[in-house]
Amino acid sequence: MDLQITPKKLSGAVAPPPSKSQAHRLLIAAALSGGVSVLHGLADSQDIQATRRCLIALGAGMEDLPDGGLRVHGLGNSAVQAGPIPILDCGESGSTLRFMIPIALAVAGGGIFTGRGRLMERPQGPYFQLFDKKGIFYEQKDGVLTVRGILTPGEYVLPGNVSSQFFTGLLFALPLLDGVSAVVSSTEIESREYITMTLEAMRQAGVPVAERPGLRSFEVLHAAYQPFTATAEADWSQAGFWYAADFLDSQVEIQGLDPDSAQGDKVVSELYWKLARPGDAEIDVSGCPDLLPPLAVMAAVRSGTTRFTNAARLRIKESDRLSTTAALLAALGGRAEEGPDFLTVHGGPLTGGTVDSANDHRIAMAAAIAATGCTGPVTIRGAECVQKSYPDFWEVYRSLGGDIHVL
């Protein structure tokens, strides 16, 4: 689907969708429990559908409730089940894939993982290095990853500067094992807030984890997940787009955000004001990589040059997001240069043009927000990709006065 947007400022109140990061974690904790949990506020995005689909394939039960909630029948804290390993379709969700790999080993002795888009190209090296040491079989061939073996208690050492998703997958799986385990980071941990969200979800299910920050380690005991009731909070990463709209002189009132949230992307409220000050600026996005597209749109219209650093991981998202963000700005008349792990954006006017979303939901949404500050129309190719994380984005955009036409 291709859309054309006529530049127009937005106005009105908007509540960002539920946090995708939190929803993944609540679903997993509920599915690993020994009873029935009730969850509310789960957005029906493609990524959340992928996690639901994989948990059902592992044996969890799920019922949609009339009030929009979800009843989750847990696996029962069971040991590895006999039988063939399940096929787990992760869609395009990197979180789903990395979370499910150790969980599948713990509850089913492994899994056959499939996906779409660039998902199966995303590196899994930290897991593979562990599996080599633990004697766990893995094979990646023709876009399919097969993992088979027994996950055993013990120490698991991971690099902390690659992705927190590897930590989350192991932290969820290790309490199911009959023994004491530890997850240790060999470097300083980036995106620590995402691990905090994981620990919060585990605690809601009655599974405590002892964190030792000085040792960069987490001690995990054998424990039974308990059923619980929870509601996913609003998503700060999606709120970043509406912050960008306000930065470009729209009048959007963002509602429902928790200022005390563990979500690392709540830093957008501080970065907004940092970018509002004229002059050159530097922003380290290692802890908030999902915010780069909306922050880059803000940077494109401010007075000064902005350098986004420690951004190498953005090259292995739904698109090479350093490249596609630079291309987005260039297509609209802006100026940006990418490096191996950075993006430099020069402030100035945006004129409009045609943006290829590259099947990346965050690029499409960033282009839509940038359109509000352009002098000419903006065409977005492949705009349906927002279904991955924000299914009703275009409806919300229109409700705020956005002028959108389907081509």
Phi, psi and omega per residue, in radians:
M1 nan 2.208 3.081
D2 -1.891 2.410 -3.118
L3 -2.153 2.617 2.971
Q4 -2.080 2.279 -3.120
I5 -1.970 2.200 3.011
T6 -1.539 2.179 -3.051
P7 -0.955 2.255 -3.141
K8 -2.820 2.391 3.102
K9 -1.230 2.581 -3.134
L10 -1.696 2.693 -3.124
S11 -2.685 2.375 3.095
G12 2.358 -3.099 -3.115
A13 -1.719 2.517 3.124
V14 -2.498 2.396 3.033
A15 -1.896 2.021 3.126
P16 -1.011 2.708 3.122
P17 -1.148 2.909 3.096
P18 -1.028 2.613 -3.133
S19 -1.060 2.085 3.096
K20 -1.130 -0.708 -3.128
S21 -1.086 -0.739 3.135
Q22 -1.261 -0.660 -3.120
A23 -1.090 -0.757 3.057
H24 -0.914 -0.841 -3.010
R25 -1.222 -0.710 3.117
L26 -1.137 -0.715 3.118
L27 -1.056 -0.780 -3.104
I28 -1.154 -0.813 -3.135
A29 -1.055 -0.706 3.128
A30 -1.172 -0.717 -3.103
A31 -1.197 -0.463 -3.134
L32 -1.499 -0.062 -3.063
S33 -1.394 3.005 3.128
G34 -1.768 0.563 -3.124
G35 -2.893 -2.695 -3.069
V36 -1.905 2.161 3.091
S37 -1.933 2.730 3.086
V38 -2.195 2.166 -3.117
L39 -2.061 2.493 3.112
H40 -2.186 2.779 3.034
G41 1.282 0.498 3.115
L42 -1.599 2.053 3.117
A43 -1.170 2.551 -3.115
D44 -1.582 0.901 3.132
S45 -1.424 2.870 -3.127
Q46 -1.107 -0.615 3.136
D47 -1.161 -0.720 3.121
I48 -1.219 -0.626 3.047
Q49 -1.050 -0.644 3.132
A50 -1.122 -0.773 3.124
T51 -1.136 -0.735 3.082
R52 -1.028 -0.793 -3.103
R53 -1.063 -0.734 -3.122
C54 -1.214 -0.699 3.134
L55 -1.155 -0.640 3.069
I56 -1.141 -0.699 3.116
A57 -1.105 -0.476 3.099
L58 -1.450 -0.151 3.060
G59 2.071 -0.027 3.096
A60 -1.311 2.695 3.074
G61 -1.947 2.532 -3.121
M62 -2.445 2.356 3.117
E63 -2.249 2.187 3.026
D64 -1.313 2.308 -3.097
L65 -1.678 2.687 -3.123
P66 -1.017 -0.499 -3.110
D67 -1.499 0.154 3.135
G68 1.613 -0.075 3.106
G69 -1.409 -3.127 -3.129
L70 -2.367 2.225 3.049
R71 -1.689 2.164 -3.081
V72 -1.965 2.117 3.057
H73 -1.645 1.958 -3.012
G74 -1.249 2.897 -3.132
L75 -1.282 -0.298 3.076
G76 1.570 0.410 3.122
N77 0.911 0.603 -3.044
S78 -1.368 2.786 3.051
A79 -1.334 -3.106 -3.123
V80 -0.997 2.248 -3.104
Q81 -1.496 2.501 3.101
A82 -1.313 2.765 3.090
G83 2.026 3.128 -3.121
P84 -1.171 2.593 3.122
I85 -1.253 2.555 -3.039
P86 -1.371 2.771 2.990
I87 -1.638 2.187 -3.056
L88 -2.068 1.905 -3.140
D89 -1.550 1.903 -3.058
C90 -1.639 0.090 3.132
G91 1.035 -2.171 3.069
E92 -2.038 0.354 -3.028
S93 -1.615 1.876 3.082
G94 -1.117 -0.658 3.100
S95 -1.065 -0.812 -3.126
T96 -1.021 -0.831 -3.098
L97 -1.059 -0.903 -3.054
R98 -1.255 -0.548 3.086
F99 -1.209 -0.681 -2.968
M100 -1.396 -0.393 -3.069
I101 -1.007 -0.980 3.127
P102 -1.247 -0.530 3.111
I103 -1.106 -0.758 3.117
A104 -1.089 -0.679 3.083
L105 -1.086 -0.715 -3.075
A106 -1.240 -0.622 -3.024
V107 -1.859 -0.317 -3.069
A108 -2.360 0.084 -3.134
G109 1.305 0.209 3.092
G110 2.366 -2.982 -3.136
G111 -2.954 2.801 3.043
I112 -1.910 1.960 -2.989
F113 -1.800 2.277 3.087
T114 -2.190 2.871 3.133
G115 -2.887 -3.117 -3.115
R116 -2.243 3.015 3.133
G117 1.072 -2.347 -3.114
R118 -1.642 0.116 -2.971
L119 -0.976 -0.864 -3.018
M120 -1.325 -0.033 3.016
E121 -1.539 -0.223 -3.082
R122 -1.189 2.382 -3.044
P123 -1.182 2.436 3.078
Q124 -2.100 0.372 -3.056
G125 -0.871 -0.787 3.138
P126 -1.003 -0.676 3.067
Y127 -1.190 -0.783 -3.070
F128 -1.080 -0.660 3.112
Q129 -1.125 -0.690 3.070
L130 -1.146 -0.744 -3.085
F131 -1.136 -0.614 3.074
D132 -1.039 -0.692 -3.122
K133 -1.308 -0.562 -3.047
K134 -1.633 -0.046 3.125
G135 1.300 0.527 3.129
I136 -1.728 2.295 -3.104
F137 -1.349 2.432 2.989
Y138 -2.578 2.587 3.104
E139 -2.604 2.251 3.099
Q140 -2.035 2.015 -3.021
K141 -2.638 2.297 3.071
D142 0.925 0.735 3.083
G143 1.313 0.256 3.130
V144 -2.209 2.322 3.090
L145 -1.918 2.129 3.069
T146 -1.918 2.259 3.114
V147 -2.228 2.303 -3.101
R148 -2.576 2.347 3.103
G149 2.689 -3.039 -3.127
I150 -1.933 2.119 3.055
L151 -1.380 2.183 -3.070
T152 -2.015 2.680 3.094
P153 -1.087 2.680 3.118
G154 2.652 -2.841 -3.113
E155 -1.722 2.351 3.128
Y156 -2.173 1.994 -3.085
V157 -1.804 2.215 -3.107
L158 -2.272 2.641 2.979
P159 -1.300 2.327 -3.098
G160 -1.501 -0.086 -3.080
N161 -1.834 0.332 3.119
V162 -1.826 -1.183 3.081
S163 -2.802 2.363 3.087
S164 -1.198 -0.254 -3.108
Q165 -1.079 -0.562 3.107
F166 -1.157 -0.670 3.098
F167 -1.128 -0.776 -3.107
T168 -1.069 -0.801 -3.137
G169 -1.005 -0.796 3.138
L170 -1.205 -0.715 -3.134
L171 -1.058 -0.683 3.102
F172 -1.181 -0.663 -3.017
A173 -1.400 -0.634 -2.953
L174 -1.134 -0.564 3.093
P175 -1.086 -0.339 3.141
L176 -1.326 -0.228 -3.091
L177 -1.550 2.596 -3.074
D178 -1.508 1.352 -3.141
G179 2.881 -3.115 -3.130
V180 -1.680 2.353 3.124
S181 -2.285 2.880 3.072
A182 -2.476 2.427 3.008
V183 -1.915 2.106 -3.020
V184 -2.118 2.367 3.075
S185 -1.676 2.298 3.140
S186 -1.464 -0.120 3.114
T187 -2.416 3.078 2.972
E188 -1.050 2.496 -3.056
I189 -1.557 2.149 3.003
E190 -1.578 2.753 3.136
S191 0.946 0.708 -3.124
R192 -1.025 -0.535 -3.106
E193 -1.039 -0.552 3.110
Y194 -1.186 -0.609 3.064
I195 -1.192 -0.667 3.075
T196 -1.030 -0.708 3.096
M197 -1.094 -0.667 3.091
T198 -1.098 -0.813 -3.130
L199 -1.102 -0.638 3.097
E200 -1.109 -0.764 3.131
A201 -1.117 -0.693 3.130
M202 -1.147 -0.712 3.130
R203 -1.147 -0.612 3.073
Q204 -1.080 -0.489 3.100
A205 -1.653 0.250 3.043
G206 1.344 0.387 -3.132
V207 -2.015 1.758 3.136
P208 -1.424 2.621 3.060
V209 -2.259 2.280 3.133
A210 -1.521 1.999 3.131
E211 -1.684 2.353 3.105
R212 -2.134 1.492 -3.038
P213 -0.987 -0.691 -3.122
G214 -1.088 -0.532 3.135
L215 -1.693 0.003 -3.090
R216 0.903 0.813 -3.071
S217 -2.441 2.813 3.116
F218 -2.297 2.151 3.119
E219 -1.659 2.250 -3.059
V220 -2.138 2.132 3.101
L221 -1.725 2.767 3.005
H222 -1.076 2.238 -3.112
A223 -2.707 2.657 3.133
A224 -1.674 2.190 3.034
Y225 -1.153 2.356 3.139
Q226 -1.877 2.568 3.095
P227 -1.144 2.699 -3.081
F228 -2.727 2.986 3.050
T229 -2.128 2.346 -3.087
A230 -2.698 2.793 3.076
T231 -2.208 2.256 3.113
A232 -1.238 2.411 -3.134
E233 -1.501 2.961 -3.127
A234 -1.154 2.641 -2.982
D235 -1.597 2.018 3.119
W236 -1.211 -0.535 -3.130
S237 -1.173 -0.682 3.090
Q238 -1.275 -0.549 3.070
A239 -1.054 -0.462 3.138
G240 -0.974 -0.570 3.125
F241 -1.202 -0.639 3.134
W242 -1.329 -0.530 2.974
Y243 -1.059 -0.740 3.121
A244 -1.111 -0.667 3.099
A245 -1.045 -0.770 3.103
D246 -1.122 -0.648 3.123
F247 -1.063 -0.567 3.128
L248 -1.603 0.430 2.984
D249 1.371 0.279 2.913
S250 -1.352 2.975 -3.135
Q251 -2.143 1.320 -3.096
V252 -1.846 2.163 3.083
E253 -1.628 1.990 -3.074
I254 -1.610 2.105 -3.026
Q255 -2.000 2.730 2.944
G256 1.489 0.083 -3.128
L257 -1.447 2.505 3.114
D258 -1.699 1.942 -3.129
P259 -1.164 -0.290 3.124
D260 -1.725 0.222 -3.121
S261 -1.061 2.658 3.028
A262 -1.416 -0.094 -3.120
Q263 -1.116 2.181 -3.136
G264 -1.125 -0.438 -3.080
D265 -1.301 -0.038 3.045
K266 -1.141 -0.215 3.084
V267 -1.093 -0.225 3.122
V268 -1.017 -0.546 3.142
S269 -1.164 -0.557 3.078
E270 -1.384 -0.724 -3.103
L271 -1.168 -0.515 3.063
Y272 -0.949 -0.854 -3.083
W273 -1.295 -0.533 3.062
K274 -1.092 -0.744 3.138
L275 -1.296 -0.381 -3.139
A276 -1.234 -0.340 3.113
R277 -1.469 2.325 -3.123
P278 -1.194 2.793 3.132
G279 1.887 2.996 -3.134
D280 -1.222 2.587 -3.105
A281 -2.502 2.673 3.051
E282 -2.266 2.333 -3.100
I283 -2.269 2.173 3.073
D284 -1.501 2.030 -3.085
V285 -1.807 0.289 -3.127
S286 -1.069 -0.542 -3.132
G287 -1.655 -0.113 -3.111
C288 -2.534 0.953 -3.047
P289 -1.064 -0.523 -3.111
D290 -1.179 -0.287 -3.122
L291 -1.454 -0.157 -3.046
L292 -0.965 -0.851 -3.095
P293 -1.010 -0.886 3.119
P294 -1.158 -0.608 3.097
L295 -1.134 -0.665 3.127
A296 -1.142 -0.617 3.070
V297 -1.126 -0.740 3.063
M298 -1.045 -0.793 -3.105
A299 -1.085 -0.525 -3.060
A300 -1.199 -0.344 -3.083
V301 -2.014 -0.001 -3.117
R302 -1.494 2.981 3.096
S303 -1.580 1.839 -3.133
G304 2.316 3.057 3.112
T305 -1.856 2.378 -3.109
T306 -2.074 2.300 3.117
R307 -2.024 2.087 3.098
F308 -1.708 2.144 -3.006
T309 -2.017 2.964 3.130
N310 0.926 0.866 -3.005
A311 -2.039 0.317 -3.055
A312 -1.023 -0.605 -3.087
R313 -1.104 -0.352 -3.137
L314 -1.196 -0.231 3.123
R315 -1.313 -0.221 -3.097
I316 -2.086 0.609 3.028
K317 -1.584 -2.760 3.124
E318 -1.001 -0.542 2.963
S319 -2.314 3.049 2.939
D320 -1.296 1.577 -2.874
R321 -1.234 -0.329 2.978
L322 -1.202 -0.771 -3.139
S323 -1.203 -0.779 -3.073
T324 -1.288 -0.499 3.052
T325 -1.208 -0.744 3.082
A326 -1.074 -0.724 3.136
A327 -1.153 -0.674 3.091
L328 -0.997 -0.865 -3.100
L329 -1.164 -0.723 3.130
A330 -1.092 -0.679 -3.137
A331 -1.105 -0.457 -3.101
L332 -1.762 0.209 3.073
G333 1.623 0.106 3.112
G334 -1.546 -3.122 -3.138
R335 -2.278 2.216 3.123
A336 -2.669 2.554 3.062
E337 -2.220 2.389 3.113
E338 -1.809 2.625 3.008
G339 -2.213 -3.067 -3.115
P340 -0.965 -0.668 -3.108
D341 -2.434 0.476 -3.138
F342 -2.605 2.865 3.036
L343 -2.401 2.237 3.092
T344 -1.927 2.209 -3.088
V345 -2.099 2.242 3.120
H346 -1.760 2.233 -3.122
G347 -1.222 2.589 3.128
G348 2.953 -3.042 -3.128
P349 -1.325 2.666 3.026
L350 -1.941 2.351 -3.015
T351 -1.838 -0.409 -3.060
G352 1.906 3.009 -3.110
G353 2.659 -2.781 -3.103
T354 -2.002 2.241 -3.107
V355 -2.013 2.254 3.001
D356 -1.544 2.054 -3.105
S357 -1.176 -0.294 -3.092
A358 0.986 0.528 -3.124
N359 1.006 0.562 -3.117
D360 -2.047 1.984 -3.062
H361 -0.984 -0.673 -3.084
R362 -1.296 -0.494 3.052
I363 -1.216 -0.743 3.130
A364 -1.085 -0.775 -3.121
M365 -1.205 -0.663 3.103
A366 -1.097 -0.697 3.121
A367 -1.117 -0.672 3.121
A368 -1.113 -0.717 3.117
I369 -1.216 -0.719 3.106
A370 -1.032 -0.564 -3.125
A371 -1.036 -0.512 -3.124
T372 -1.172 -0.288 3.135
G373 -1.944 0.166 -3.129
C374 -1.568 2.774 3.086
T375 -1.587 -0.230 3.123
G376 -2.350 3.016 -3.080
P377 -1.137 2.730 -3.138
V378 -2.165 2.237 3.051
T379 -1.847 2.334 -3.137
I380 -2.059 2.069 3.108
R381 -1.511 2.352 3.109
G382 1.237 0.705 -3.031
A383 -1.205 -0.251 -3.123
E384 -1.199 -0.186 -3.089
C385 -1.131 -0.225 3.093
V386 -1.107 -0.275 3.104
Q387 -1.008 -0.401 -3.098
K388 -1.059 -0.651 -3.059
S389 -2.355 -0.388 -3.027
Y390 -2.471 1.283 -2.962
P391 -0.991 -0.568 -3.093
D392 -1.805 0.420 -3.099
F393 -0.983 -0.800 -3.070
W394 -1.199 -0.592 3.068
E395 -1.147 -0.743 3.111
V396 -1.125 -0.735 3.137
Y397 -1.020 -0.791 3.104
R398 -1.125 -0.682 -3.111
S399 -1.117 -0.402 3.100
L400 -1.573 0.101 3.093
G401 1.773 0.106 3.132
G402 -1.123 2.439 -3.096
D403 -1.803 1.721 -3.041
I404 -2.076 2.390 3.065
H405 -2.242 2.338 3.078
V406 -1.406 2.263 -3.128
L407 -1.580 nan nan
